[in-house]
Amino acid sequence: MSKKIIITAFIALLGTVSLYSQVQVIRDKKGQKVKIEIEPLKPTIVNFEPFVWTSEPPADCPFPASKEFSQVRFLGVKSGFYFADTFYPTWGDDDLQYSPYTDGGCWRLDGSWDNSWSGGANAVTGQAVMEGNDPQNIVVYSLGTQPGAPMPYTGRYPCGSLMHNGVWYYGTYCLGPEGGTRYGDITVNWPWLGPFVGFRTSTDKGRSWKNCPHTPEKAIFGESGLYGHPVKIGSPHFVDFGKNMQYSPDGKAYMVAHGADMNDAKPRFWNSSWITGDNIYMLRVTPSVENINDPAKWEFYGGKDASGNAVWTNDFSQIKPLLEWNNNMGCVTVTYNAPLKKYLMCVTDGGNTVSKMNTYLLESESLTGEWKLVTYLKSFGEQAYFVNIPAKFISDDGKVMWLMYSGNFATNWNGENIQSNPPGSHYGLVMQKVQLLK
């Protein structure tokens, strides 16, 4: 491939809406043709012998075994970038994927780099585009960064991100007390999960933004995580309904979140952290710029009635857990697998926030359950976190897909020796090709 390449998708896109401001600096002034004068940064590929990961659920696992799938085969292909972390793609109507990122750098189309760091008073989060249909040939590039003060917390990170009808909704949540907090004789990472703040919005696909009207001190749902007080809407993520939310059952956008409540028989200092929790919660809204930051427009899952039907309420105090497993839950994502007509849920139990981490996959025919265990990946990564399944990378039969995650950020904290398992796991953007097996 020539180092001077013309990407026709960019030309078509820019010819209509001029999305990407950084492309302007390399637009030919005379012919107005868009050219990239450097080779796009390519993903790092690792190949290894395929294997089936043995499922090892704890004895107290509350989920019944799936009758459809019981194993996951890693197909021996890893793709990814040594970028930042916190990549959660959302599939736009233009066939591009849009994702937040933070705590590191991300390449730009002009060859420069943007850098983001979500800890401290000057916290900054980034936004990126993923272009391509194959993770082994994907191009990922930054569209810039945005500041977001975390006070009275000490960190503010990206979470729920949705591109729908050309509008990008970008959520953030808070953490504390510090990224490296001493507790007894160990150091832990962001042990207290703060509130979900709300959304900043972009109507030009990430070129410019309208700031979130809420603040960490006065978050959208009124929760506080100060002094370790547990929150319920912790680090929420939108359910991936496919391209432009095409498979939403009712046109609403759904979010899943992890958290805890005050009634805990076995509390921990990091009981409700960025990667640990007791419960999974769900909420929904009809997406629009007017609705997204209005708490009155949101509905919360409130359990099931006597007939087994889901109850939805506008009263946050009536929210109920969708799923419960004390001290075994954490960051959660859900993707609709259209070929299989099933929802797939990824949950990560982050141990003590810096130890080996466990990820398990659940499946269900509906968002409100019953959720069943597909596989329990003990010490996955061995420290994989923010695990999700992009709908765009699911095969036509629904059985082959890519696990996207970041990993191994704390490889030697507290004397722990974190290894790379499966091969290719590392800090940054990691994608593993997997297959569901019966």
C-alpha positions in Angstrom: 0.0 0.0 0.0 1.3 3.4 -0.9 2.0 5.8 2.0 -0.1 8.3 0.1 -3.5 6.8 0.2 -7.0 8.1 -0.5 -9.7 6.7 1.7 -12.8 7.0 -0.4 -15.1 6.7 2.7 -13.5 9.9 4.1 -14.0 11.7 0.8 -17.7 10.8 0.5 -18.3 11.7 4.2 -16.4 15.0 4.0 -18.1 15.9 0.8 -21.5 16.0 2.5 -20.9 17.1 6.1 -17.2 17.9 6.6 -17.0 15.9 9.9 -13.4 15.8 10.8 -11.6 19.1 11.4 -8.2 17.6 11.5 -8.6 16.4 7.9 -8.8 20.0 6.8 -5.1 20.5 7.4 -4.2 17.9 4.7 -7.0 18.8 2.2 -5.4 19.6 -1.1 -6.1 23.4 -1.5 -6.3 23.3 -5.3 -8.3 20.2 -6.0 -10.0 19.9 -2.6 -9.2 16.2 -2.6 -8.7 14.6 0.8 -5.5 12.7 1.1 -3.8 11.1 4.1 -0.1 11.7 3.6 1.0 9.0 6.1 0.2 5.4 6.6 -2.7 4.8 9.0 -1.5 3.3 12.3 -2.1 -0.5 12.0 -3.2 -2.8 14.7 -0.8 -5.2 16.4 -1.7 -8.8 15.5 -0.8 -11.8 17.7 -1.5 -15.3 16.5 -1.6 -18.3 18.9 -2.9 -21.9 19.0 -6.7 -21.8 19.4 -8.0 -23.2 22.7 -11.2 -23.6 24.7 -11.3 -21.7 28.0 -12.4 -24.0 30.8 -15.4 -22.5 32.6 -14.8 -22.5 36.4 -17.8 -20.8 38.1 -17.6 -20.5 41.9 -19.9 -22.9 43.8 -22.3 -20.0 44.8 -22.9 -18.8 41.2 -26.6 -17.9 41.1 -27.1 -18.2 37.4 -28.3 -21.4 35.8 -26.2 -22.9 33.0 -27.2 -21.9 29.5 -28.7 -24.7 27.4 -27.5 -23.1 24.2 -23.8 -22.4 24.9 -21.4 -23.6 27.6 -18.0 -22.8 26.3 -15.9 -20.1 24.5 -13.2 -21.0 22.1 -10.4 -18.4 21.6 -9.7 -18.7 17.9 -6.0 -17.7 18.2 -6.2 -14.1 16.8 -5.6 -11.0 18.8 -5.8 -7.5 17.3 -5.3 -4.2 19.0 -3.4 -1.0 19.7 -1.1 0.1 22.5 -3.4 3.1 23.1 -5.3 4.4 26.0 -8.1 2.4 27.6 -11.9 2.7 28.1 -13.0 1.9 24.6 -16.7 1.2 24.3 -17.8 1.5 20.6 -21.2 2.6 19.5 -22.2 1.9 15.9 -23.5 5.0 14.0 -25.8 5.3 11.0 -22.8 6.2 8.9 -21.3 2.7 9.5 -18.5 4.2 11.7 -18.0 3.3 15.3 -17.5 6.0 17.9 -15.9 5.4 21.3 -14.6 7.2 24.4 -11.1 6.7 25.6 -8.9 7.9 28.4 -5.7 7.4 30.4 -3.3 7.4 27.5 -2.8 8.6 24.0 -4.7 8.0 20.7 -3.4 8.6 17.2 -4.9 11.3 15.0 -5.3 11.3 11.2 -2.7 13.9 10.7 -0.1 11.7 12.5 -0.1 13.5 15.8 -1.4 12.2 19.1 -4.1 13.3 21.6 -3.5 12.5 25.3 -6.1 12.1 28.0 -5.9 11.5 31.8 -9.1 11.2 33.9 -7.5 11.6 37.3 -7.0 14.9 39.1 -8.7 18.3 39.0 -7.9 18.7 35.3 -9.4 15.4 34.2 -9.7 15.1 30.4 -11.5 12.4 28.4 -11.1 11.6 24.7 -13.3 10.7 21.8 -12.3 8.5 18.9 -13.6 6.9 15.7 -13.2 3.2 14.6 -13.4 2.7 10.9 -13.5 -0.7 9.3 -15.3 -4.0 9.3 -12.4 -6.3 10.3 -10.6 -5.8 13.7 -7.4 -7.0 12.0 -7.5 -4.0 9.6 -9.3 -1.4 11.6 -8.2 2.2 11.7 -8.7 4.0 15.1 -8.2 7.7 15.4 -8.9 10.5 17.9 -11.2 13.4 17.3 -9.9 15.3 20.3 -10.4 15.6 24.1 -12.7 17.4 26.5 -12.1 18.6 30.0 -14.4 17.5 32.8 -13.7 18.6 36.4 -14.3 15.8 39.0 -14.6 17.8 42.2 -15.5 16.9 44.9 -14.2 13.5 43.6 -10.7 13.0 42.3 -11.4 11.2 39.0 -13.9 11.5 36.2 -14.1 8.8 33.6 -16.0 8.0 30.4 -18.8 5.5 30.5 -22.1 5.2 28.5 -21.6 6.4 24.9 -24.3 6.3 22.3 -24.4 7.5 18.6 -28.0 7.7 17.5 -29.4 9.5 14.5 -26.2 11.5 14.2 -26.1 12.7 17.8 -23.4 11.5 20.1 -24.3 11.2 23.8 -21.2 10.8 25.9 -21.5 10.0 29.7 -19.0 10.4 32.5 -18.8 9.1 36.1 -16.7 9.9 39.1 -14.2 8.0 41.3 -12.3 8.5 44.5 -10.5 8.8 46.7 -7.3 8.3 44.6 -6.1 6.1 41.8 -3.6 4.5 44.2 -5.2 4.4 47.7 -3.5 2.7 50.6 -5.7 0.3 52.6 -4.0 -1.5 55.4 -1.0 -3.2 53.9 -2.1 -3.1 50.3 -2.7 -0.4 47.6 -6.0 -0.4 45.7 -7.2 1.5 42.7 -10.1 3.9 42.8 -11.9 2.0 45.6 -15.0 4.2 45.7 -17.4 4.5 42.8 -18.9 7.9 42.5 -22.1 9.0 40.7 -23.0 9.0 37.0 -22.8 12.7 36.2 -24.8 12.9 32.9 -24.0 13.5 29.2 -22.3 15.9 27.0 -23.7 15.9 23.5 -22.5 16.5 20.0 -24.7 17.0 16.9 -21.8 17.0 14.5 -20.4 13.6 15.4 -17.7 14.6 17.8 -16.3 17.8 16.2 -17.9 20.1 18.8 -19.7 19.5 22.1 -22.4 20.9 24.4 -21.3 20.5 28.0 -23.2 18.4 30.4 -25.7 20.5 32.4 -25.0 18.4 35.6 -22.0 18.4 37.8 -20.4 15.7 40.0 -21.7 17.4 43.1 -25.2 17.5 41.6 -25.4 14.4 39.4 -28.3 13.6 37.2 -29.9 11.0 39.5 -28.9 12.6 42.8 -26.5 9.9 43.9 -23.4 10.4 46.0 -20.4 8.1 46.3 -18.5 10.2 48.8 -16.9 8.4 51.7 -17.6 5.1 50.2 -21.4 5.5 50.1 -22.6 2.9 47.5 -24.2 4.1 44.3 -26.5 2.1 42.0 -26.0 3.7 38.6 -22.2 3.2 38.6 -20.3 3.4 35.4 -23.4 2.8 33.2 -23.1 1.6 29.6 -25.7 1.6 26.8 -26.9 -1.7 25.5 -25.4 -2.3 22.0 -28.5 -2.7 19.8 -26.5 -2.7 16.5 -26.2 0.0 13.9 -28.0 3.1 14.9 -29.9 1.1 17.6 -31.7 -0.8 14.9 -32.6 -3.7 17.2 -34.0 -1.8 20.2 -37.2 -3.6 21.1 -39.1 -0.3 21.6 -37.0 2.5 20.2 -35.6 3.3 23.7 -32.0 3.3 24.7 -31.2 1.0 27.6 -28.3 1.2 30.0 -26.9 -1.3 32.5 -24.8 -0.3 35.5 -23.2 -1.9 38.5 -23.3 -0.9 42.1 -24.4 -1.9 45.6 -26.7 -0.8 48.4 -26.3 -0.2 52.1 -27.7 -3.6 53.2 -24.6 -5.7 52.7 -23.7 -8.6 55.0 -20.1 -8.7 53.6 -19.0 -5.2 52.8 -15.5 -4.4 51.5 -13.5 -1.2 51.4 -13.7 -1.4 47.6 -17.2 -2.9 47.7 -18.6 -0.5 45.1 -15.6 0.5 42.9 -15.0 1.1 39.2 -14.6 -2.7 38.7 -16.4 -4.3 41.7 -19.9 -4.4 43.0 -22.8 -6.6 44.2 -25.7 -5.8 41.8 -26.6 -4.9 38.2 -29.2 -2.3 37.5 -31.0 -1.2 34.3 -32.6 2.1 33.1 -33.9 3.4 29.8 -34.9 6.6 27.9 -36.2 7.7 24.6 -32.9 9.2 23.2 -33.0 12.9 22.2 -31.0 16.0 23.1 -34.0 17.2 25.2 -34.5 13.9 27.1 -31.0 12.6 27.7 -30.1 14.9 30.7 -33.7 15.2 32.1 -34.0 12.7 35.0 -37.8 12.8 34.7 -37.5 11.2 31.3 -35.7 8.1 32.5 -37.3 4.9 33.7 -35.7 2.4 36.1 -36.1 -1.3 36.3 -38.2 -2.0 39.4 -38.3 -5.8 39.5 -41.2 -8.0 38.3 -44.8 -8.1 39.2 -46.8 -11.1 40.4 -47.2 -12.2 36.8 -43.5 -12.0 36.1 -43.7 -8.9 34.0 -41.0 -6.2 34.3 -41.9 -3.1 36.2 -40.6 0.2 35.0 -40.8 3.3 37.2 -39.8 7.0 37.0 -39.2 6.9 40.7 -35.5 6.3 41.3 -36.2 5.2 44.9 -38.1 2.2 43.5 -35.2 0.9 41.5 -34.4 -2.8 42.0 -31.4 -4.9 41.0 -31.7 -6.7 37.7 -29.1 -9.3 38.9 -27.5 -9.9 42.3 -24.3 -11.7 43.3 -22.7 -10.3 46.4 -18.9 -9.5 46.0 -18.9 -11.1 42.5 -20.1 -8.3 40.2 -18.5 -5.3 38.6 -18.3 -3.5 35.2 -21.1 -4.7 32.9 -22.0 -4.4 29.2 -24.7 -5.9 27.1 -24.9 -6.6 23.3 -27.8 -7.8 21.2 -26.7 -10.7 19.1 -29.2 -10.4 16.2 -28.4 -13.7 14.4 -29.0 -15.6 17.6 -31.8 -13.3 18.8 -30.1 -13.2 22.2 -28.6 -10.7 24.5 -25.0 -11.3 25.7 -23.9 -9.8 29.0 -20.2 -9.4 30.0 -19.5 -8.9 33.7 -16.1 -8.4 35.3 -15.4 -9.1 39.0 -12.3 -7.0 39.7 -11.1 -8.8 42.8 -9.5 -6.1 45.0 -9.3 -3.7 42.0 -5.7 -4.5 41.2 -5.6 -8.3 41.4 -6.4 -11.0 38.9 -9.9 -10.4 37.5 -12.7 -12.7 36.5 -15.1 -12.2 33.6 -18.2 -14.2 32.9 -20.7 -14.2 30.0 -24.4 -14.5 30.4 -27.1 -14.9 27.8 -30.8 -14.2 27.7 -33.7 -13.9 25.2 -34.8 -10.7 26.9 -33.2 -7.8 28.7 -35.0 -8.5 31.9 -34.1 -12.2 32.0 -33.8 -15.0 32.8 -30.0 -14.6 32.5 -28.0 -17.8 32.1 -24.3 -18.6 32.4 -22.4 -19.2 29.2 -18.9 -19.4 30.7 -16.9 -18.2 33.6 -13.4 -17.0 32.6 -11.4 -17.2 35.8 -8.4 -14.8 35.8 -9.2 -13.6 32.3 -6.5 -11.4 31.0 -5.2 -12.1 33.6 -6.4 -8.6 34.5 -8.9 -7.8 31.7 -11.5 -5.1 32.4 -14.1 -3.0 30.5 -15.0 -6.1 28.5 -17.6 -5.7 25.7 -18.7 -7.3 22.4 -19.2 -4.8 19.6 -22.2 -5.7 17.6 -20.5 -4.8 14.3 -18.0 -7.6 14.7 -20.5 -10.4 15.2 -20.5 -13.0 12.4 -23.6 -13.8 10.2 -24.4 -16.9 12.2 -23.9 -15.1 15.5 -21.4 -17.6 16.9 -18.1 -15.8 16.2 -17.4 -12.4 17.7 -14.7 -10.2 19.2 -14.2 -9.5 22.8 -12.9 -6.0 23.3 -11.2 -5.0 26.5 -8.2 -3.4 28.2 -5.9 -5.3 30.4 -3.0 -5.6 32.8 -2.7 -2.0 34.0 -1.4 -3.1 37.4 0.9 -6.0 36.7 2.9 -5.9 40.0 0.9 -4.1 42.6 1.1 -5.6 46.1 3.5 -8.2 44.8 1.0 -9.7 42.4 2.5 -11.1 39.2 0.0 -10.5 36.4 0.6 -12.5 33.2 -0.9 -12.1 29.7 -3.6 -14.8 29.3 -4.9 -15.2 26.6 -1.8 -14.2 24.6 -1.8 -10.6 23.5 -3.6 -9.2 26.5 -2.1 -5.8 27.4 -2.9 -2.3 28.5 -4.6 -0.4 25.6 -7.2 -1.6 23.1 -7.3 -5.4 22.9 -9.6 -7.5 20.6 -9.8 -11.3 20.9 -11.6 -13.4 18.3 -13.9 -16.0 20.0 -16.5 -18.6 19.2 -19.5 -19.7 21.2 -19.7 -23.5 21.6 -22.5 -25.7 22.8 
